[in-house]
Amino acid sequence: MQLLKEKIIKEGIVLKGEILKVDSFLNHQIDPELMMEIGKEFANRFANKKIDRILTIEASGIAVALTTGLMLNVPVVFAKKGKSELMNDDAYYADVYSFTKKINSKVSVLKKFMPPAQNILIIDDFLAHGEAALGLAEIVHQANSTVAGIGIVIEKQFQGGAAKLIEKGYHLESLARIKAFKECSVILD
Ligand code: 5GP
């Protein structure tokens, strides 16, 4: 994923609190060509797995989940954040602490979009402490389904999320891994 790595180095902005802003291609403005490349790469990396459906979380996971779903020819579902009248008892819920917003929020997925006994690929834009991915995995388990793998666009290795997911036995694939932030620049693995 050379193109992704080049974009991170060239366009990524390191904010305080060890947050990387990549709003020129992933988190606000979206680069469609790069999203397609990412979808192809995830599809290749999980080619040996049976995948029935993709689960991500709004909003920034949606673009990469969509292109991955297109490549694998499976439906894409995104977990919603916060309360909504549209969600009710017919939903699965998980508590997720937001790394960027520093708040706890409930995420939910309607049960009708998470039928049981499915192999679910979890996709997200960033991996920091692993809260979002673990919340999504929790929803998969509530639905009596299996986590087929977890695909992450940008992993911040130094925040421990990857170790937690691997320890739980999940197959993790990260397309770009950040070793450290040094004087506002990004050091990739
Ligand atoms: P975690 O739950 O693993 O602690 O953090 C992952 C979630 O927080 C992702 O869904 C992502 O939206 C957000 N996040 C974590 N770190 C960053 C970051 O450095 N930059 C951006 N843009 N989002 C991040």
Residues whose N, C-alpha, C, O or C-beta is under 5 A from the ligand:
A	BS01	5GP	E18 I19 L20 K21 N27 Y97 F99 T100 D124 F126 L127 A128 H129 G130 E131 A132 A133 G161
